[in-house]
């Protein structure tokens, strides 16, 4: 004769509990806090001065220029800080 396991109830006030909370992002959005990872993925960080300085040193130049093109940038609509004389060579490559 085997014993049946004791049934446990995973509900509190009639709502089922989950191991992962699926509504955390909804709460953040309601509070006006945007997800930092999402911002980075949308290309807001394409033209940070640290990345531009790395490109001057030859780090990931072609990859980043391709990203600029993928996001619709060309030599005429680059942000103002990329127009600085310091980055003339990058604009010529683009």
PyMOL Python script that loads the backbone (N, CA, C, O; Angstrom):
from pymol import cmd

cmd.read_pdbstr("""\
ATOM      1  N   UNK A   1       0.835  -1.164   0.000  1.00  0.00           N
ATOM      2  CA  UNK A   1       0.000   0.000   0.000  1.00  0.00           C
ATOM      3  C   UNK A   1       0.888   1.238   0.000  1.00  0.00           C
ATOM      4  O   UNK A   1       1.713   1.419   0.896  1.00  0.00           O
ATOM      5  N   UNK A   2       0.717   2.083  -1.003  1.00  0.00           N
ATOM      6  CA  UNK A   2       1.518   3.295  -1.096  1.00  0.00           C
ATOM      7  C   UNK A   2       0.714   4.483  -0.601  1.00  0.00           C
ATOM      8  O   UNK A   2      -0.511   4.537  -0.713  1.00  0.00           O
ATOM      9  N   UNK A   3       1.437   5.409  -0.063  1.00  0.00           N
ATOM     10  CA  UNK A   3       0.767   6.589   0.461  1.00  0.00           C
ATOM     11  C   UNK A   3       0.632   7.642  -0.634  1.00  0.00           C
ATOM     12  O   UNK A   3       1.536   7.825  -1.449  1.00  0.00           O
ATOM     13  N   UNK A   4      -0.489   8.319  -0.644  1.00  0.00           N
ATOM     14  CA  UNK A   4      -0.693   9.414  -1.582  1.00  0.00           C
ATOM     15  C   UNK A   4      -0.002  10.661  -1.039  1.00  0.00           C
ATOM     16  O   UNK A   4      -0.058  10.941   0.158  1.00  0.00           O
ATOM     17  N   UNK A   5       0.648  11.404  -1.931  1.00  0.00           N
ATOM     18  CA  UNK A   5       1.279  12.638  -1.447  1.00  0.00           C
ATOM     19  C   UNK A   5       0.216  13.622  -0.967  1.00  0.00           C
ATOM     20  O   UNK A   5      -0.921  13.631  -1.440  1.00  0.00           O
ATOM     21  N   UNK A   6       0.616  14.422  -0.041  1.00  0.00           N
ATOM     22  CA  UNK A   6      -0.297  15.411   0.509  1.00  0.00           C
ATOM     23  C   UNK A   6      -0.461  16.529  -0.514  1.00  0.00           C
ATOM     24  O   UNK A   6       0.528  17.068  -1.012  1.00  0.00           O
ATOM     25  N   UNK A   7      -1.667  16.868  -0.819  1.00  0.00           N
ATOM     26  CA  UNK A   7      -1.935  17.931  -1.788  1.00  0.00           C
ATOM     27  C   UNK A   7      -1.632  19.281  -1.155  1.00  0.00           C
ATOM     28  O   UNK A   7      -1.990  19.542  -0.006  1.00  0.00           O
ATOM     29  N   UNK A   8      -0.974  20.120  -1.917  1.00  0.00           N
ATOM     30  CA  UNK A   8      -0.699  21.473  -1.435  1.00  0.00           C
ATOM     31  C   UNK A   8      -1.416  22.453  -2.338  1.00  0.00           C
ATOM     32  O   UNK A   8      -1.555  22.231  -3.541  1.00  0.00           O
ATOM     33  N   UNK A   9      -1.848  23.493  -1.765  1.00  0.00           N
ATOM     34  CA  UNK A   9      -2.583  24.495  -2.513  1.00  0.00           C
ATOM     35  C   UNK A   9      -1.653  25.662  -2.798  1.00  0.00           C
ATOM     36  O   UNK A   9      -1.094  26.242  -1.868  1.00  0.00           O
ATOM     37  N   UNK A  10      -1.476  26.016  -4.060  1.00  0.00           N
ATOM     38  CA  UNK A  10      -0.580  27.099  -4.467  1.00  0.00           C
ATOM     39  C   UNK A  10      -1.328  28.397  -4.739  1.00  0.00           C
ATOM     40  O   UNK A  10      -0.894  29.209  -5.557  1.00  0.00           O
ATOM     41  N   UNK A  11      -2.422  28.587  -4.073  1.00  0.00           N
ATOM     42  CA  UNK A  11      -3.166  29.817  -4.329  1.00  0.00           C
ATOM     43  C   UNK A  11      -3.281  30.638  -3.055  1.00  0.00           C
ATOM     44  O   UNK A  11      -3.397  30.111  -1.948  1.00  0.00           O
ATOM     45  N   UNK A  12      -3.245  31.931  -3.252  1.00  0.00           N
ATOM     46  CA  UNK A  12      -3.418  32.875  -2.158  1.00  0.00           C
ATOM     47  C   UNK A  12      -4.557  33.788  -2.564  1.00  0.00           C
ATOM     48  O   UNK A  12      -4.505  34.431  -3.612  1.00  0.00           O
ATOM     49  N   UNK A  13      -5.559  33.842  -1.755  1.00  0.00           N
ATOM     50  CA  UNK A  13      -6.736  34.661  -2.047  1.00  0.00           C
ATOM     51  C   UNK A  13      -7.321  34.348  -3.426  1.00  0.00           C
ATOM     52  O   UNK A  13      -7.805  35.241  -4.122  1.00  0.00           O
ATOM     53  N   UNK A  14      -7.271  33.094  -3.802  1.00  0.00           N
ATOM     54  CA  UNK A  14      -7.863  32.669  -5.061  1.00  0.00           C
ATOM     55  C   UNK A  14      -6.987  32.886  -6.278  1.00  0.00           C
ATOM     56  O   UNK A  14      -7.382  32.505  -7.380  1.00  0.00           O
ATOM     57  N   UNK A  15      -5.793  33.495  -6.125  1.00  0.00           N
ATOM     58  CA  UNK A  15      -4.885  33.707  -7.247  1.00  0.00           C
ATOM     59  C   UNK A  15      -3.776  32.677  -7.192  1.00  0.00           C
ATOM     60  O   UNK A  15      -3.218  32.410  -6.128  1.00  0.00           O
ATOM     61  N   UNK A  16      -3.462  32.106  -8.327  1.00  0.00           N
ATOM     62  CA  UNK A  16      -2.424  31.096  -8.392  1.00  0.00           C
ATOM     63  C   UNK A  16      -1.048  31.758  -8.325  1.00  0.00           C
ATOM     64  O   UNK A  16      -0.828  32.805  -8.933  1.00  0.00           O
ATOM     65  N   UNK A  17      -0.132  31.149  -7.590  1.00  0.00           N
ATOM     66  CA  UNK A  17       1.223  31.668  -7.467  1.00  0.00           C
ATOM     67  C   UNK A  17       2.101  31.059  -8.545  1.00  0.00           C
ATOM     68  O   UNK A  17       1.938  29.891  -8.897  1.00  0.00           O
ATOM     69  N   UNK A  18       3.030  31.843  -9.070  1.00  0.00           N
ATOM     70  CA  UNK A  18       3.979  31.376 -10.064  1.00  0.00           C
ATOM     71  C   UNK A  18       5.384  31.513  -9.507  1.00  0.00           C
ATOM     72  O   UNK A  18       5.649  32.365  -8.659  1.00  0.00           O
ATOM     73  N   UNK A  19       6.287  30.661  -9.995  1.00  0.00           N
ATOM     74  CA  UNK A  19       7.673  30.769  -9.567  1.00  0.00           C
ATOM     75  C   UNK A  19       8.307  32.058 -10.086  1.00  0.00           C
ATOM     76  O   UNK A  19       9.112  32.689  -9.400  1.00  0.00           O
ATOM     77  N   UNK A  20       7.944  32.428 -11.274  1.00  0.00           N
ATOM     78  CA  UNK A  20       8.451  33.674 -11.846  1.00  0.00           C
ATOM     79  C   UNK A  20       7.309  34.670 -11.899  1.00  0.00           C
ATOM     80  O   UNK A  20       6.174  34.321 -12.223  1.00  0.00           O
ATOM     81  N   UNK A  21       7.618  35.882 -11.583  1.00  0.00           N
ATOM     82  CA  UNK A  21       6.591  36.916 -11.601  1.00  0.00           C
ATOM     83  C   UNK A  21       6.578  37.549 -12.990  1.00  0.00           C
ATOM     84  O   UNK A  21       7.529  38.229 -13.376  1.00  0.00           O
ATOM     85  N   UNK A  22       5.525  37.330 -13.720  1.00  0.00           N
ATOM     86  CA  UNK A  22       5.444  37.778 -15.101  1.00  0.00           C
ATOM     87  C   UNK A  22       5.046  39.237 -15.241  1.00  0.00           C
ATOM     88  O   UNK A  22       5.193  39.810 -16.321  1.00  0.00           O
ATOM     89  N   UNK A  23       4.557  39.841 -14.199  1.00  0.00           N
ATOM     90  CA  UNK A  23       4.071  41.208 -14.334  1.00  0.00           C
ATOM     91  C   UNK A  23       5.052  42.236 -13.794  1.00  0.00           C
ATOM     92  O   UNK A  23       4.672  43.393 -13.610  1.00  0.00           O
ATOM     93  N   UNK A  24       6.299  41.861 -13.532  1.00  0.00           N
ATOM     94  CA  UNK A  24       7.278  42.829 -13.039  1.00  0.00           C
ATOM     95  C   UNK A  24       7.512  43.952 -14.036  1.00  0.00           C
ATOM     96  O   UNK A  24       7.603  45.115 -13.645  1.00  0.00           O
ATOM     97  N   UNK A  25       7.610  43.618 -15.322  1.00  0.00           N
ATOM     98  CA  UNK A  25       7.849  44.647 -16.336  1.00  0.00           C
ATOM     99  C   UNK A  25       6.670  45.596 -16.439  1.00  0.00           C
ATOM    100  O   UNK A  25       6.845  46.791 -16.673  1.00  0.00           O
ATOM    101  N   UNK A  26       5.465  45.060 -16.263  1.00  0.00           N
ATOM    102  CA  UNK A  26       4.275  45.907 -16.322  1.00  0.00           C
ATOM    103  C   UNK A  26       4.306  46.929 -15.187  1.00  0.00           C
ATOM    104  O   UNK A  26       3.971  48.097 -15.381  1.00  0.00           O
ATOM    105  N   UNK A  27       4.713  46.475 -13.999  1.00  0.00           N
ATOM    106  CA  UNK A  27       4.800  47.387 -12.858  1.00  0.00           C
ATOM    107  C   UNK A  27       5.824  48.486 -13.115  1.00  0.00           C
ATOM    108  O   UNK A  27       5.589  49.650 -12.789  1.00  0.00           O
ATOM    109  N   UNK A  28       6.970  48.112 -13.704  1.00  0.00           N
ATOM    110  CA  UNK A  28       8.002  49.100 -13.997  1.00  0.00           C
ATOM    111  C   UNK A  28       7.511  50.116 -15.013  1.00  0.00           C
ATOM    112  O   UNK A  28       7.777  51.311 -14.884  1.00  0.00           O
ATOM    113  N   UNK A  29       6.797  49.643 -16.020  1.00  0.00           N
ATOM    114  CA  UNK A  29       6.295  50.553 -17.055  1.00  0.00           C
ATOM    115  C   UNK A  29       5.263  51.516 -16.475  1.00  0.00           C
ATOM    116  O   UNK A  29       5.208  52.682 -16.866  1.00  0.00           O
ATOM    117  N   UNK A  30       4.454  51.031 -15.551  1.00  0.00           N
ATOM    118  CA  UNK A  30       3.459  51.902 -14.932  1.00  0.00           C
ATOM    119  C   UNK A  30       4.116  52.981 -14.090  1.00  0.00           C
ATOM    120  O   UNK A  30       3.591  54.088 -13.970  1.00  0.00           O
ATOM    121  N   UNK A  31       5.262  52.663 -13.508  1.00  0.00           N
ATOM    122  CA  UNK A  31       5.969  53.633 -12.678  1.00  0.00           C
ATOM    123  C   UNK A  31       6.851  54.563 -13.503  1.00  0.00           C
ATOM    124  O   UNK A  31       7.472  55.472 -12.951  1.00  0.00           O
ATOM    125  N   UNK A  32       6.917  54.352 -14.819  1.00  0.00           N
ATOM    126  CA  UNK A  32       7.715  55.222 -15.671  1.00  0.00           C
ATOM    127  C   UNK A  32       9.176  54.842 -15.742  1.00  0.00           C
ATOM    128  O   UNK A  32       9.984  55.612 -16.263  1.00  0.00           O
ATOM    129  N   UNK A  33       9.534  53.694 -15.241  1.00  0.00           N
ATOM    130  CA  UNK A  33      10.922  53.253 -15.281  1.00  0.00           C
ATOM    131  C   UNK A  33      11.110  52.353 -16.496  1.00  0.00           C
ATOM    132  O   UNK A  33      10.536  51.266 -16.562  1.00  0.00           O
ATOM    133  N   UNK A  34      11.901  52.798 -17.441  1.00  0.00           N
ATOM    134  CA  UNK A  34      12.134  52.017 -18.653  1.00  0.00           C
ATOM    135  C   UNK A  34      13.234  51.000 -18.396  1.00  0.00           C
ATOM    136  O   UNK A  34      14.100  51.208 -17.546  1.00  0.00           O
ATOM    137  N   UNK A  35      13.194  49.927 -19.118  1.00  0.00           N
ATOM    138  CA  UNK A  35      14.193  48.883 -19.002  1.00  0.00           C
ATOM    139  C   UNK A  35      15.471  49.343 -19.701  1.00  0.00           C
ATOM    140  O   UNK A  35      15.445  49.651 -20.893  1.00  0.00           O
ATOM    141  N   UNK A  36      16.573  49.392 -18.984  1.00  0.00           N
ATOM    142  CA  UNK A  36      17.829  49.887 -19.537  1.00  0.00           C
ATOM    143  C   UNK A  36      18.315  49.009 -20.685  1.00  0.00           C
ATOM    144  O   UNK A  36      18.875  49.521 -21.654  1.00  0.00           O
ATOM    145  N   UNK A  37      18.111  47.700 -20.594  1.00  0.00           N
ATOM    146  CA  UNK A  37      18.525  46.809 -21.667  1.00  0.00           C
ATOM    147  C   UNK A  37      17.773  47.120 -22.952  1.00  0.00           C
ATOM    148  O   UNK A  37      18.358  47.092 -24.035  1.00  0.00           O
ATOM    149  N   UNK A  38      16.505  47.411 -22.844  1.00  0.00           N
ATOM    150  CA  UNK A  38      15.713  47.739 -24.026  1.00  0.00           C
ATOM    151  C   UNK A  38      16.225  48.999 -24.687  1.00  0.00           C
ATOM    152  O   UNK A  38      16.297  49.066 -25.914  1.00  0.00           O
ATOM    153  N   UNK A  39      16.579  49.991 -23.905  1.00  0.00           N
ATOM    154  CA  UNK A  39      17.088  51.242 -24.464  1.00  0.00           C
ATOM    155  C   UNK A  39      18.369  50.992 -25.238  1.00  0.00           C
ATOM    156  O   UNK A  39      18.564  51.537 -26.324  1.00  0.00           O
ATOM    157  N   UNK A  40      19.236  50.171 -24.677  1.00  0.00           N
ATOM    158  CA  UNK A  40      20.498  49.902 -25.340  1.00  0.00           C
ATOM    159  C   UNK A  40      20.273  49.166 -26.653  1.00  0.00           C
ATOM    160  O   UNK A  40      20.957  49.430 -27.641  1.00  0.00           O
ATOM    161  N   UNK A  41      19.320  48.245 -26.665  1.00  0.00           N
ATOM    162  CA  UNK A  41      19.054  47.479 -27.875  1.00  0.00           C
ATOM    163  C   UNK A  41      18.430  48.323 -28.977  1.00  0.00           C
ATOM    164  O   UNK A  41      18.529  47.957 -30.148  1.00  0.00           O
ATOM    165  N   UNK A  42      17.808  49.411 -28.652  1.00  0.00           N
ATOM    166  CA  UNK A  42      17.176  50.224 -29.687  1.00  0.00           C
ATOM    167  C   UNK A  42      18.152  51.169 -30.368  1.00  0.00           C
ATOM    168  O   UNK A  42      17.755  51.903 -31.273  1.00  0.00           O
ATOM    169  N   UNK A  43      19.394  51.174 -29.968  1.00  0.00           N
ATOM    170  CA  UNK A  43      20.388  51.980 -30.657  1.00  0.00           C
ATOM    171  C   UNK A  43      20.645  53.333 -30.051  1.00  0.00           C
ATOM    172  O   UNK A  43      21.311  54.157 -30.679  1.00  0.00           O
ATOM    173  N   UNK A  44      20.155  53.603 -28.869  1.00  0.00           N
ATOM    174  CA  UNK A  44      20.379  54.899 -28.244  1.00  0.00           C
ATOM    175  C   UNK A  44      21.838  55.106 -27.866  1.00  0.00           C
ATOM    176  O   UNK A  44      22.264  56.238 -27.636  1.00  0.00           O
ATOM    177  N   UNK A  45      22.598  54.038 -27.801  1.00  0.00           N
ATOM    178  CA  UNK A  45      23.976  54.114 -27.349  1.00  0.00           C
ATOM    179  C   UNK A  45      24.959  53.990 -28.518  1.00  0.00           C
ATOM    180  O   UNK A  45      26.145  53.745 -28.295  1.00  0.00           O
ATOM    181  N   UNK A  46      24.497  54.150 -29.738  1.00  0.00           N
ATOM    182  CA  UNK A  46      25.359  53.976 -30.910  1.00  0.00           C
ATOM    183  C   UNK A  46      26.489  54.991 -30.972  1.00  0.00           C
ATOM    184  O   UNK A  46      27.573  54.684 -31.468  1.00  0.00           O
ATOM    185  N   UNK A  47      26.249  56.180 -30.480  1.00  0.00           N
ATOM    186  CA  UNK A  47      27.197  57.271 -30.668  1.00  0.00           C
ATOM    187  C   UNK A  47      27.809  57.756 -29.359  1.00  0.00           C
ATOM    188  O   UNK A  47      28.152  58.932 -29.239  1.00  0.00           O
ATOM    189  N   UNK A  48      27.952  56.874 -28.382  1.00  0.00           N
ATOM    190  CA  UNK A  48      28.580  57.310 -27.130  1.00  0.00           C
ATOM    191  C   UNK A  48      30.042  57.655 -27.413  1.00  0.00           C
ATOM    192  O   UNK A  48      30.679  57.048 -28.274  1.00  0.00           O
ATOM    193  N   UNK A  49      30.550  58.614 -26.691  1.00  0.00           N
ATOM    194  CA  UNK A  49      31.920  59.067 -26.943  1.00  0.00           C
ATOM    195  C   UNK A  49      32.937  57.968 -26.675  1.00  0.00           C
ATOM    196  O   UNK A  49      33.984  57.927 -27.320  1.00  0.00           O
ATOM    197  N   UNK A  50      32.645  57.079 -25.735  1.00  0.00           N
ATOM    198  CA  UNK A  50      33.586  55.976 -25.484  1.00  0.00           C
ATOM    199  C   UNK A  50      33.658  55.052 -26.693  1.00  0.00           C
ATOM    200  O   UNK A  50      34.742  54.605 -27.069  1.00  0.00           O
ATOM    201  N   UNK A  51      32.506  54.762 -27.307  1.00  0.00           N
ATOM    202  CA  UNK A  51      32.512  53.911 -28.502  1.00  0.00           C
ATOM    203  C   UNK A  51      33.196  54.613 -29.673  1.00  0.00           C
ATOM    204  O   UNK A  51      33.932  53.985 -30.434  1.00  0.00           O
ATOM    205  N   UNK A  52      32.954  55.904 -29.813  1.00  0.00           N
ATOM    206  CA  UNK A  52      33.599  56.649 -30.894  1.00  0.00           C
ATOM    207  C   UNK A  52      35.114  56.678 -30.707  1.00  0.00           C
ATOM    208  O   UNK A  52      35.862  56.544 -31.675  1.00  0.00           O
ATOM    209  N   UNK A  53      35.565  56.851 -29.469  1.00  0.00           N
ATOM    210  CA  UNK A  53      37.004  56.856 -29.200  1.00  0.00           C
ATOM    211  C   UNK A  53      37.619  55.485 -29.462  1.00  0.00           C
ATOM    212  O   UNK A  53      38.743  55.393 -29.955  1.00  0.00           O
ATOM    213  N   UNK A  54      36.884  54.411 -29.133  1.00  0.00           N
ATOM    214  CA  UNK A  54      37.367  53.063 -29.440  1.00  0.00           C
ATOM    215  C   UNK A  54      37.488  52.873 -30.950  1.00  0.00           C
ATOM    216  O   UNK A  54      38.429  52.240 -31.431  1.00  0.00           O
ATOM    217  N   UNK A  55      36.538  53.420 -31.686  1.00  0.00           N
ATOM    218  CA  UNK A  55      36.586  53.310 -33.143  1.00  0.00           C
ATOM    219  C   UNK A  55      37.806  54.028 -33.705  1.00  0.00           C
ATOM    220  O   UNK A  55      38.394  53.576 -34.688  1.00  0.00           O
ATOM    221  N   UNK A  56      38.189  55.141 -33.089  1.00  0.00           N
ATOM    222  CA  UNK A  56      39.398  55.848 -33.522  1.00  0.00           C
ATOM    223  C   UNK A  56      40.630  54.974 -33.340  1.00  0.00           C
ATOM    224  O   UNK A  56      41.585  55.068 -34.110  1.00  0.00           O
ATOM    225  N   UNK A  57      40.604  54.122 -32.316  1.00  0.00           N
ATOM    226  CA  UNK A  57      41.715  53.206 -32.060  1.00  0.00           C
ATOM    227  C   UNK A  57      41.653  51.961 -32.936  1.00  0.00           C
ATOM    228  O   UNK A  57      42.573  51.144 -32.916  1.00  0.00           O
ATOM    229  N   UNK A  58      40.569  51.809 -33.708  1.00  0.00           N
ATOM    230  CA  UNK A  58      40.457  50.675 -34.617  1.00  0.00           C
ATOM    231  C   UNK A  58      39.640  49.517 -34.085  1.00  0.00           C
ATOM    232  O   UNK A  58      39.664  48.435 -34.672  1.00  0.00           O
ATOM    233  N   UNK A  59      38.917  49.709 -32.992  1.00  0.00           N
ATOM    234  CA  UNK A  59      38.132  48.635 -32.394  1.00  0.00           C
ATOM    235  C   UNK A  59      36.737  48.588 -33.000  1.00  0.00           C
ATOM    236  O   UNK A  59      35.979  49.553 -32.898  1.00  0.00           O
ATOM    237  N   UNK A  60      36.396  47.465 -33.631  1.00  0.00           N
ATOM    238  CA  UNK A  60      35.054  47.191 -34.169  1.00  0.00           C
ATOM    239  C   UNK A  60      34.536  48.287 -35.097  1.00  0.00           C
ATOM    240  O   UNK A  60      33.347  48.603 -35.078  1.00  0.00           O
ATOM    241  N   UNK A  61      35.401  48.858 -35.893  1.00  0.00           N
ATOM    242  CA  UNK A  61      35.011  49.989 -36.741  1.00  0.00           C
ATOM    243  C   UNK A  61      33.944  49.580 -37.747  1.00  0.00           C
ATOM    244  O   UNK A  61      32.889  50.210 -37.816  1.00  0.00           O
ATOM    245  N   UNK A  62      34.199  48.552 -38.514  1.00  0.00           N
ATOM    246  CA  UNK A  62      33.270  48.168 -39.577  1.00  0.00           C
ATOM    247  C   UNK A  62      31.932  47.692 -39.012  1.00  0.00           C
ATOM    248  O   UNK A  62      30.877  47.975 -39.577  1.00  0.00           O
ATOM    249  N   UNK A  63      31.984  46.971 -37.899  1.00  0.00           N
ATOM    250  CA  UNK A  63      30.747  46.484 -37.272  1.00  0.00           C
ATOM    251  C   UNK A  63      29.867  47.663 -36.840  1.00  0.00           C
ATOM    252  O   UNK A  63      28.656  47.653 -37.058  1.00  0.00           O
ATOM    253  N   UNK A  64      30.478  48.661 -36.235  1.00  0.00           N
ATOM    254  CA  UNK A  64      29.704  49.813 -35.756  1.00  0.00           C
ATOM    255  C   UNK A  64      29.219  50.686 -36.908  1.00  0.00           C
ATOM    256  O   UNK A  64      28.122  51.242 -36.842  1.00  0.00           O
ATOM    257  N   UNK A  65      30.021  50.813 -37.960  1.00  0.00           N
ATOM    258  CA  UNK A  65      29.564  51.573 -39.124  1.00  0.00           C
ATOM    259  C   UNK A  65      28.362  50.889 -39.766  1.00  0.00           C
ATOM    260  O   UNK A  65      27.444  51.557 -40.242  1.00  0.00           O
ATOM    261  N   UNK A  66      28.369  49.560 -39.780  1.00  0.00           N
ATOM    262  CA  UNK A  66      27.228  48.814 -40.317  1.00  0.00           C
ATOM    263  C   UNK A  66      25.982  49.062 -39.465  1.00  0.00           C
ATOM    264  O   UNK A  66      24.883  49.205 -40.000  1.00  0.00           O
ATOM    265  N   UNK A  67      26.151  49.114 -38.147  1.00  0.00           N
ATOM    266  CA  UNK A  67      25.007  49.402 -37.273  1.00  0.00           C
ATOM    267  C   UNK A  67      24.446  50.794 -37.549  1.00  0.00           C
ATOM    268  O   UNK A  67      23.231  50.990 -37.564  1.00  0.00           O
ATOM    269  N   UNK A  68      25.330  51.749 -37.766  1.00  0.00           N
ATOM    270  CA  UNK A  68      24.858  53.101 -38.086  1.00  0.00           C
ATOM    271  C   UNK A  68      23.984  53.061 -39.332  1.00  0.00           C
ATOM    272  O   UNK A  68      22.903  53.649 -39.369  1.00  0.00           O
ATOM    273  N   UNK A  69      24.471  52.356 -40.352  1.00  0.00           N
ATOM    274  CA  UNK A  69      23.724  52.259 -41.610  1.00  0.00           C
ATOM    275  C   UNK A  69      22.396  51.531 -41.397  1.00  0.00           C
ATOM    276  O   UNK A  69      21.370  51.937 -41.941  1.00  0.00           O
ATOM    277  N   UNK A  70      22.418  50.451 -40.601  1.00  0.00           N
ATOM    278  CA  UNK A  70      21.192  49.689 -40.323  1.00  0.00           C
ATOM    279  C   UNK A  70      20.138  50.548 -39.626  1.00  0.00           C
ATOM    280  O   UNK A  70      18.940  50.344 -39.826  1.00  0.00           O
ATOM    281  N   UNK A  71      20.577  51.501 -38.815  1.00  0.00           N
ATOM    282  CA  UNK A  71      19.642  52.377 -38.112  1.00  0.00           C
ATOM    283  C   UNK A  71      19.275  53.611 -38.942  1.00  0.00           C
ATOM    284  O   UNK A  71      18.593  54.509 -38.448  1.00  0.00           O
ATOM    285  N   UNK A  72      19.726  53.656 -40.201  1.00  0.00           N
ATOM    286  CA  UNK A  72      19.304  54.720 -41.104  1.00  0.00           C
ATOM    287  C   UNK A  72      20.157  55.972 -41.084  1.00  0.00           C
ATOM    288  O   UNK A  72      19.734  57.008 -41.597  1.00  0.00           O
ATOM    289  N   UNK A  73      21.337  55.906 -40.509  1.00  0.00           N
ATOM    290  CA  UNK A  73      22.207  57.084 -40.489  1.00  0.00           C
ATOM    291  C   UNK A  73      23.064  57.131 -41.746  1.00  0.00           C
ATOM    292  O   UNK A  73      23.409  56.094 -42.312  1.00  0.00           O
ATOM    293  N   UNK A  74      23.402  58.325 -42.174  1.00  0.00           N
ATOM    294  CA  UNK A  74      24.352  58.537 -43.259  1.00  0.00           C
ATOM    295  C   UNK A  74      25.216  59.735 -42.878  1.00  0.00           C
ATOM    296  O   UNK A  74      25.097  60.256 -41.769  1.00  0.00           O
ATOM    297  N   UNK A  75      26.077  60.173 -43.781  1.00  0.00           N
ATOM    298  CA  UNK A  75      27.005  61.260 -43.429  1.00  0.00           C
ATOM    299  C   UNK A  75      26.303  62.585 -43.184  1.00  0.00           C
ATOM    300  O   UNK A  75      26.898  63.503 -42.620  1.00  0.00           O
ATOM    301  N   UNK A  76      25.041  62.699 -43.600  1.00  0.00           N
ATOM    302  CA  UNK A  76      24.316  63.960 -43.444  1.00  0.00           C
ATOM    303  C   UNK A  76      23.482  64.044 -42.172  1.00  0.00           C
ATOM    304  O   UNK A  76      23.163  65.147 -41.729  1.00  0.00           O
ATOM    305  N   UNK A  77      23.122  62.922 -41.578  1.00  0.00           N
ATOM    306  CA  UNK A  77      22.240  62.982 -40.408  1.00  0.00           C
ATOM    307  C   UNK A  77      22.870  62.396 -39.141  1.00  0.00           C
ATOM    308  O   UNK A  77      22.158  61.916 -38.260  1.00  0.00           O
ATOM    309  N   UNK A  78      24.180  62.434 -39.051  1.00  0.00           N
ATOM    310  CA  UNK A  78      24.855  61.963 -37.841  1.00  0.00           C
ATOM    311  C   UNK A  78      24.664  62.985 -36.719  1.00  0.00           C
ATOM    312  O   UNK A  78      24.512  64.176 -36.992  1.00  0.00           O
ATOM    313  N   UNK A  79      24.669  62.534 -35.459  1.00  0.00           N
ATOM    314  CA  UNK A  79      24.530  63.473 -34.334  1.00  0.00           C
ATOM    315  C   UNK A  79      25.659  64.508 -34.315  1.00  0.00           C
ATOM    316  O   UNK A  79      26.727  64.291 -34.889  1.00  0.00           O
ATOM    317  N   UNK A  80      25.404  65.630 -33.648  1.00  0.00           N
ATOM    318  CA  UNK A  80      26.347  66.759 -33.652  1.00  0.00           C
ATOM    319  C   UNK A  80      27.723  66.394 -33.111  1.00  0.00           C
ATOM    320  O   UNK A  80      28.736  66.835 -33.654  1.00  0.00           O
ATOM    321  N   UNK A  81      27.775  65.590 -32.044  1.00  0.00           N
ATOM    322  CA  UNK A  81      29.089  65.306 -31.466  1.00  0.00           C
ATOM    323  C   UNK A  81      29.940  64.430 -32.388  1.00  0.00           C
ATOM    324  O   UNK A  81      31.158  64.381 -32.222  1.00  0.00           O
ATOM    325  N   UNK A  82      29.333  63.740 -33.349  1.00  0.00           N
ATOM    326  CA  UNK A  82      30.101  62.975 -34.330  1.00  0.00           C
ATOM    327  C   UNK A  82      30.634  63.907 -35.416  1.00  0.00           C
ATOM    328  O   UNK A  82      31.586  63.559 -36.115  1.00  0.00           O
ATOM    329  N   UNK A  83      30.039  65.077 -35.563  1.00  0.00           N
ATOM    330  CA  UNK A  83      30.472  66.050 -36.563  1.00  0.00           C
ATOM    331  C   UNK A  83      31.748  66.784 -36.144  1.00  0.00           C
ATOM    332  O   UNK A  83      32.303  67.550 -36.933  1.00  0.00           O
ATOM    333  N   UNK A  84      32.218  66.561 -34.922  1.00  0.00           N
ATOM    334  CA  UNK A  84      33.427  67.229 -34.438  1.00  0.00           C
ATOM    335  C   UNK A  84      34.627  66.818 -35.293  1.00  0.00           C
ATOM    336  O   UNK A  84      34.662  65.717 -35.842  1.00  0.00           O
ATOM    337  N   UNK A  85      35.593  67.706 -35.395  1.00  0.00           N
ATOM    338  CA  UNK A  85      36.771  67.444 -36.233  1.00  0.00           C
ATOM    339  C   UNK A  85      37.560  66.229 -35.738  1.00  0.00           C
ATOM    340  O   UNK A  85      38.298  65.603 -36.500  1.00  0.00           O
ATOM    341  N   UNK A  86      37.397  65.910 -34.474  1.00  0.00           N
ATOM    342  CA  UNK A  86      38.079  64.748 -33.896  1.00  0.00           C
ATOM    343  C   UNK A  86      37.694  63.457 -34.629  1.00  0.00           C
ATOM    344  O   UNK A  86      38.497  62.528 -34.719  1.00  0.00           O
ATOM    345  N   UNK A  87      36.467  63.407 -35.150  1.00  0.00           N
ATOM    346  CA  UNK A  87      35.955  62.187 -35.777  1.00  0.00           C
ATOM    347  C   UNK A  87      35.874  62.299 -37.297  1.00  0.00           C
ATOM    348  O   UNK A  87      35.102  61.572 -37.922  1.00  0.00           O
ATOM    349  N   UNK A  88      36.655  63.194 -37.906  1.00  0.00           N
ATOM    350  CA  UNK A  88      36.647  63.359 -39.364  1.00  0.00           C
ATOM    351  C   UNK A  88      36.948  62.048 -40.089  1.00  0.00           C
ATOM    352  O   UNK A  88      36.287  61.709 -41.070  1.00  0.00           O
ATOM    353  N   UNK A  89      37.942  61.321 -39.604  1.00  0.00           N
ATOM    354  CA  UNK A  89      38.321  60.073 -40.278  1.00  0.00           C
ATOM    355  C   UNK A  89      37.203  59.033 -40.232  1.00  0.00           C
ATOM    356  O   UNK A  89      37.024  58.278 -41.187  1.00  0.00           O
ATOM    357  N   UNK A  90      36.459  58.986 -39.146  1.00  0.00           N
ATOM    358  CA  UNK A  90      35.340  58.038 -39.064  1.00  0.00           C
ATOM    359  C   UNK A  90      34.261  58.390 -40.080  1.00  0.00           C
ATOM    360  O   UNK A  90      33.706  57.507 -40.735  1.00  0.00           O
ATOM    361  N   UNK A  91      33.968  59.663 -40.209  1.00  0.00           N
ATOM    362  CA  UNK A  91      32.955  60.080 -41.182  1.00  0.00           C
ATOM    363  C   UNK A  91      33.409  59.789 -42.606  1.00  0.00           C
ATOM    364  O   UNK A  91      32.592  59.441 -43.458  1.00  0.00           O
ATOM    365  N   UNK A  92      34.704  59.928 -42.872  1.00  0.00           N
ATOM    366  CA  UNK A  92      35.220  59.620 -44.208  1.00  0.00           C
ATOM    367  C   UNK A  92      35.098  58.126 -44.504  1.00  0.00           C
ATOM    368  O   UNK A  92      34.807  57.738 -45.635  1.00  0.00           O
ATOM    369  N   UNK A  93      35.318  57.291 -43.493  1.00  0.00           N
ATOM    370  CA  UNK A  93      35.154  55.844 -43.676  1.00  0.00           C
ATOM    371  C   UNK A  93      33.705  55.477 -43.940  1.00  0.00           C
ATOM    372  O   UNK A  93      33.415  54.557 -44.704  1.00  0.00           O
ATOM    373  N   UNK A  94      32.808  56.197 -43.308  1.00  0.00           N
ATOM    374  CA  UNK A  94      31.379  55.908 -43.428  1.00  0.00           C
ATOM    375  C   UNK A  94      30.890  56.278 -44.802  1.00  0.00           C
ATOM    376  O   UNK A  94      29.709  56.111 -45.103  1.00  0.00           O
TER     377      UNK A  94
END
""", "prot")
cmd.dss("prot")
cmd.show_as("cartoon", "prot")
cmd.util.cbc("prot")
cmd.orient("prot")
